[in-house]
Amino acid sequence: MMKYIDRDVTRTLEKYLKNYPAVALLGPRQCGKSTLAKHITSRIDRSVYIDLERITDRNKLSDPELFFQLNSDKLICLDEIQKLPEIFSTLRSIIDENNRNGQFLILGSASRDLIRQSSETLAGRIVYLNLTPFSFHELFQTSHVGFTEFAPFLIKGGFPRSYLAKDLDLSFVWRTSFIETFLQRDLQQMGFSMPPESAFRLWKMCAHSQGQLLNASKLGDSMGLNHQTIRKYLDIFQGTFMLRLLTPLLPNLKKRLVKSPKVYIRDTGILLALLNLKTMDDLLGHPVFGHAWETFVIENVLQNITDWEFGFYRTSHGAELDLVLQKGDQRIAIECKASQAPKPSKGFYYALSDLGIEKGYVVSPINSPAYPLNSQTMVTSLGEFLESSPPFQ
């Protein structure tokens, strides 16, 4: 039995269940949604769990209105809701009839944009939460974590069965199997039309383009597909939480700004499996190391913010920041450097000047406490940044 690790969204999820009729918990396949839902429902006296991947459970909903009426006093958890999208209209009528909070907990492996029926049919009756694979904060309760301690997390990624595997070989086997199953079965079962061979080629090409600007036409030329088809496939990968298309921050400045998004495979474990990199030595000797670290930092930062806008910043004149967080007139500049003696480029300082930011952060795998590189730059570990920078205080 796998060790249970507390998830950061647990308290928010419990709060939402007390205050809204329906809560949707969305996230990639195998990220721990079912485990969290069972943990929540086990502490509720009256609840019922329905796994829509199981035929016996699906059969219970052959007459969904009757089933919901018979269980109207319980919290009903519906897992893998995207397999039964036609049920949303019934949910609406039951929610309105019962008129109480905590009626449904809905789990899905596609974003609300892809599960359009819920956002349209249950408008005003449902709130959404995202669950990611494990985060740095969930795995390490202290900010003082050395690189050697969290390196396995970088290599294995955050999917629970991958991270909790006994060794790197077993983790790698799980990830390669996950990739195959996701392409061969899961996408089709979720109703997405994307040939597995084409999807695998595109996914690998994205891995080789990690952290770079998206060029859909170039990807299409390489695969013999038009750029509209490439964008459709990328939207599916993004909507199933496998890919992030990080958009640029476009402040109202008189600058020639880059407007294409940057491509990131969100989980570093999946990224390395697609590139057939099994160990830290493999990663250190590969050109993707810097972008893998960048991904690791960006994903862990974004998992922990809610009300901040974010994007990267780049101009045609060489100003560049990997990530900018913005709320009102407050901006946080982040540069990711996979070095224990990092030195930002001139573009970092140009960007600080453009955006009117007095001090930027360089997040690196250092083993020492944060220190000022100069009056404009603070070098910090990821753990210390997540603990002490303004968005997380």
Secondary structure as UniProt FT lines:
FT   TURN            8..9
FT   HELIX           10..19
FT   STRAND          22..26
FT   TURN            29..30
FT   HELIX           33..41
FT   TURN            42..43
FT   STRAND          47..51
FT   TURN            52..53
FT   HELIX           55..60
FT   HELIX           64..70
FT   TURN            71..73
FT   STRAND          75..79
FT   HELIX           81..83
FT   HELIX           85..87
FT   HELIX           88..98
FT   STRAND          104..108
FT   TURN            112..114
FT   HELIX           116..121
FT   TURN            122..125
FT   STRAND          126..130
FT   HELIX           136..139
FT   HELIX           147..156
FT   HELIX           160..163
FT   HELIX           168..181
FT   HELIX           182..186
FT   HELIX           187..189
FT   TURN            190..191
FT   HELIX           196..208
FT   TURN            209..211
FT   HELIX           216..223
FT   HELIX           227..239
FT   TURN            240..241
FT   STRAND          243..246
FT   STRAND          262..265
FT   HELIX           268..274
FT   TURN            275..276
FT   HELIX           280..284
FT   TURN            287..288
FT   HELIX           289..302
FT   TURN            303..304
FT   STRAND          309..315
FT   TURN            316..317
FT   STRAND          320..327
FT   TURN            328..329
FT   STRAND          330..336
FT   HELIX           346..355
FT   STRAND          360..363
FT   STRAND          371..374
FT   TURN            375..376
FT   STRAND          377..380
FT   HELIX           382..388
FT   HELIX           390..392
//
